[in-house]
């Protein structure tokens, strides 16, 4: 006998056979563009049926609101896909004689209220253990399911991962009990306890402390509070119909003295295999990479979100556009981002005007903003819309999957066509609604879009990058006419950019780090102009005392632009700066994930006054890509690392580095150290894979597979702290 259970839901579900869960995964079916792509999951339940009681097996489901009826969005948007939640399941049993039996959900199924009396992704879950032994029937209705929208699950399921125990339990000045789990994480708190029947344990979650109390203001409208009502017996609680972003909890109503062994934090995210690792002589840089990894864990939960804690948690396209390359090194993201890109394509195809939405899935189209508040962006937006191109580019670079590239190519072309109406006669992307270099550190807290970089300069540079990769994708897919078209657009955009925004001295309009970083990293400049622009960028970095001056658009590329133009020392000093704004400032402040703002927490320990202040927001951690490739030295020389480039570029402040990456062909290792004036390098390459090794003295050596050691002359530069 064999048996398979296929399930999907409007909402989230848990499936049980004889009271035992059929899967280790949680929050199924996840979040997709439900109108066009409702995923179903299939589980092998043969063993569960074989262990059943005689010929009677109880198949049951618990259904929660999830993302479908989640009152999603910020500013009290209260966006929902529908007002009714429900589950659809089919159990198919194949007996030894070949006969099959199907049991499907239908209107004659019985339903009853569960022990969960309240559930919300933003607000939390209430579980009343007294109701576990009672039956409270509720009426059900049967509705038709549009099967044309139902698709098989391809993205990884959401699973429980690490379990963390508290590092500290103490009383706040207010007298409230606080618990520190030592790591900003996403998931929930689980425990077993016993107390008086009807007594309540209330747990409120937050990422930081402020003035020695729980810092809840950044959560905005999200209550982030779980409530557990005791039965009087020994009760186990695990709120699996919600999730929280937190490091700290405030707990009220614990029945006796709370100890650090009484609670555990369950870390939840989409199932991804760790592929990249990095360590170096500077512990702060190691912590920065740790923060990037944990930021990805927390925000790769069904969709790549901006943040996992406040009343938002949306699939903002700009964040993943900036971070996709870093993400693909740290974890195997092939299936995860492929699934999200399929939603992006569906949302774009069905959007008015064929624009890539700011968020995918685009639940904000159902927003009910109060007081006349609206989102003004119904046009193509640089960086955010460019996710349609840049995320597939990151996947192509990391995995070299031609079928995936073909699947995502139509969304690339839709995005580029949607820009056309906003391009001037001069070939510049000057129209539309732009977010520009979002969260420029010089922008005031109340106006995060007030950046130094001219939005049109940013947008035009982005258009060049996207058109260039669209041409490469078309070439790979054998679409010669498209290749010619997109190549011509790229050439026209490059010509317009250099003619209108760049002068003969290498000066670029806006004269700030972001515009130089984009122009250099995207390849808009050639020869002498490129060198002069690189020199000006380095000059700006020195003038800023090596503080970061870039926002969402420029930050992923500023160190790249410096190292590409021979300013490796300046790039290292920018990376290693500790004063705000810098990557290491948050590390010195105790961060364990990447912050949304460079100064999400101020030096005096108070939280930034801005309305948007998240402490788990990976976009500004996109420097990790440069760290892995330039400091770490492992680069793809061909899609999918079919050929490898080993080119570590040592710089001041770091004496040794060890990097590894589990490519689709095998593990690549690169370790280097500087001893006196000698650079020592050890590499290992997967069997049969060619690699170009570029040493600091300029030598270029080719090896094929295996382990190799090299030595080169190198004069280290000192860096002052």
PyMOL commands that set and color helices and strands:
alter all, ss='L'
color gray80, all
select helices_A, chain A and resi 46-50+129-133+147-149+217-219+283-299+317-330+334-350+363-366+387-399+402-422+455-476+480-501+513-521+527-543+552-555+558-564+568-576+583-588+618-631+639-641
alter helices_A, ss='H'
color red, helices_A
select strands_A, chain A and resi 2-10+12-17+20-21+38-44+59-64+86-94+100-104+111-112+116-120+124-128+137-138+150-152+158-164+168-171+177-194+200-206+209-210+213-214+225-229+234-238+244-252+263-270+276-280+634-636+643-646+656-663+666-675+678-694+700-713
alter strands_A, ss='S'
color yellow, strands_A
deselect
rebuild
show_as cartoon
